Amino acid sequence: MDKRNTFRTRKPVRRKDRFKPVELTEEERLRQAERMKVSIEAWKPRTELGRKVKSGEITSIDQILDAGQRIMEQEIVDALMSNLSSDLLMIGQSKGKFGGGQRRAFKQTQKKTAEGNKPSFATMVVIGNRNGYIGMGYGKSKETVLSREKALRNAKLNIIKIRRGCGSWQCGCKTAHTIPFKVVGKCGSVKIELMPAPKGSGLTVAKECRKILALAGIQDVWSKTFGQTGTTINLSTACFEALKSLGERKVQPENIESLGIVDGAKA
């Protein structure tokens, strides 16, 4: 019996949910909500905007974002949006020969001094409620836990409201499942173009950009990338800038209904 053709290579199994953020259990979600409630009660606002939120004068995040006010305290977002989910972007790479091993969440760098090497860790966190609100932050520290906390704080301070709709000529369903028009984001040498896609197309983007769009509540999109896309920090930042530009364009009133445009959360 000829055994040369009996060996078969196994094809890698692609899991559709491996890019989705980790879901918390009901017990963990309740415990997290309890900790957040205690921290908000002990919060002493240091800005005028924070005092208005604490007193109940401002009850919605839309009142702040529509007025163009700058958020300086992360407790403002905690008090107004309790249903946020977070995820880490894989911006680092483990050490090893020939370029290193697998991707990881923390990017390690070190500074050489007379006392020795001083390592530091950087990370990026993306937050969102899967319904029109997204934020992204970068943090760096000498410890991984502190860098993650810094990135989470900066993500809450950079939260934005995005615009969704159905701008694909192949669909025309007038539901907010994709973006209403083509947008471009740029950071460094990286440029990304996000284009409307028909329903059922999925998120045809890079791995880390898929996390950003999923937390923003976008279900279908097409994309093109240019430049050094292996630099995950620049690629993620360019994707966030593209989403930010969705709300900067002027839309004619007659196009709002035809494209099914929704600003922020869907009803």
N, C-alpha and C positions, 0 to 999 in steps of 0.2 A: 504493500500500500504506500503510495506516495504521500508523505507527510508535509511536503513543501507548501502545499496550498491549503492545509488545514488550519493554519494560524490566521486568526482574524483580529484586527485591531478594533477596540471598542471606541465608538464615537463619543465625544464628550457630551454629557447631558446638560442642556442649557435650562436653567430654572428661570421661569418668567418672573418670579418674585424676589430674585436675589438682589435687585437694586432698590427694593422698597424698604423704607425705614422700618426698624424693629418696632412692632406693636407692643404696648405695655398691657399687662394683665389688668383686670378690674381692680384687684387689690393694690397693685402698684400705682394705678392711676388715682385711687382714693387717697393713698398715703402721700402722693405727691401734691394733690390738691390741698390736703390738710396742712402740709408744710408751707405751701405758698400762702395759705390763708393766715397762718400765724406770722409769717414774715411781713405781710401787708399790714396787719394790725399793729406791728411794732415799727412800721416804717415812719420816719420823720422826714417829710419832704423838705428839700433845700431849694427848690425853684418854685416860681409862681404857678407854672403849669402843674407841677406835682401837688401843690396845695389845692388847686381846683379839682383835681381828680380825687384826692383824699376826702374832700368835703362833699363830693357828689355833684358838683356843678357841671363837670364833664363826665358823661356816661358812655361815650362811644369813641372808639379810635378814629372813626371817620371825621369827627369834629376837629381832631388835631391834624390829620393828614390833609384834609381839604383846605384848612387854613394855612398850610405850609409851615406850621410851627415845628421847631426842632425839639426832639425828645432827648433830655439829658439824664434821665433816671430810668433804669430798667424796671423799677417797681410800677411805673406808669403802664407799661405793657402788661405786666403781670396782673394788675388790677382790672384792666379793660378786656384782656384776652386770656382766658383761662384754658382754652382748648388748643394750645399750640403744641406741635410735635417738633422734635429736633433730630438732626442726624449729622454725623461727621463725614467730611469729604476726605477721600484718600489722596492726600497731597504729598505724603512721604513714601519712602522705600526702604525696606530692610537691608542691612549690610550684607555683602557677599561678593563673590568674584563675578567678573564680567558684567558689571552694572548693577549688581545687587539682586535681591530676591523679590518677594511679593510686595505689593503696595500696602501701605499702612496709614493710619490717620495722623500720625505725628511725624513732622519733618524735623530731623535732628541735624543741627549744625554745631560747630565748636570753635572756640577762640583760643588761640595759643598764647599763653602768658608765661612769665618767669616762674610762676607757681605750678604751672601745668596746663592741661587742657580744661576749659570751662564749657561744658555742653549746654545747649539751650534747645527747647522744643517749641515748634510752631504748629498750629492746627487751624482749621476752618470749620465753622459750624453753620449750618443752614436751618432755619426754623420756618414754620408755616402752619396754617390751619387747614390746608387742602381745599380752601374755598376763597381764593382771591387775595390772600395776604402772605407775604414772603419777606424774609430778612436773612442777611448773611453777614458774618463777622469773622475777623482774623485775630488770633491771639498768640502771643509768644512769651515764654517764661522759662525759668531754669528747671521747672517741674511740669510734668504732663498735666496734672490736675489743675494747676493754676492757669496754664495756657488754655485749657478747655473752658474754664470759667470766664476768662477774659474774652474768648471768642464768642461764648454764649451771650455775654453782656453786650458786646458790640453788635451782635446780630439783632438783639432786641432794640437797640438804639437806631439801627438802620432799617427797620421794618417799613415796607412800602405796600401800596395797594395797586394791583395790576388790573389790566383790562382784558376781558375775554369775550369771545364771540365765535362766529362761524364764517370765516372769510374765504373758505375754499370754494372754488367754482364747481368742484365735483360733488359737493354735498348740498349746501343750501338748506340745511335743516333748521336754521335760525335758533340754535341752542348754543350755550356757552361751553363748548367742549374743547375748543382750540383758540387760537389767537385771531383777531379780526383782520390783520394785515401783516405784511412782511416787515420785520424789524432787524436791525443790525446792531451788534455790540462789539466793542473793541477794547483790548487791554494789551499793551506791549505790541508784540508782533502777531498776536492771535486776534482773528476776526471771526465772528460766528453770525450766520444769518438764520433766523427762525422764520419759517413759512407756514401758513395755515395748511392743515391736512384734513381730508375727509374723515368722518367718524369710522372708527375701527382700525385706523392706521397705526395707532400707538405712538410712543415717543421715540422717534428715529433720531436720536442724538447720542452724544458721548455718554459714557457710563456715569460720570459724576454730574453732568448736566441733567441727566434723567432724574436724579434725586431732587434737584432744585425745582424742576418743572412739576414733579409729582406732588411735592409739598405745596406748590402754588395752586394746585387744582387744575392743571392743564392735562388733558387726556390724550390728545393727538397733536403731533407737530412734525414737520420735516425740517431738516437743517443742512447747512453747508459750513465747513470750517476751513480756515486758511491760516498759514503761519505755523509756528512751533507749538502745535497742540499738545505735545507731550508735557508741557509745563501746565500742570493741572490748576495751579493758582490763577494764572492768567486766563485759562479757558473758563473756569468757573466765574471769575469776575466779569469776563466778557458776556457770559450768558445772563448774569444778573443785570448788567447794564442794558442788555437788549430788552429784558422784561421791564426795566425802569422806563425805557423810552416808549413803551406802549401807552402810558398815560400822558405823554408830552405832546402827542399829535392832536391836532384839532379834527373833529369829526363833524360832518354835516348832520343836522337833525334827521334828515330823511334816511341817512345811512345807519342810524342807530337801530331802527326797527328791522331794516332789511338784513343786517348782519347779526342781529341778536346780541348786540354789545351789552355787556354787564360790567360795571365798575365795582370791584371789590367782591363781596359775598353775593352769591345767588340767593334769591328768595326761596 
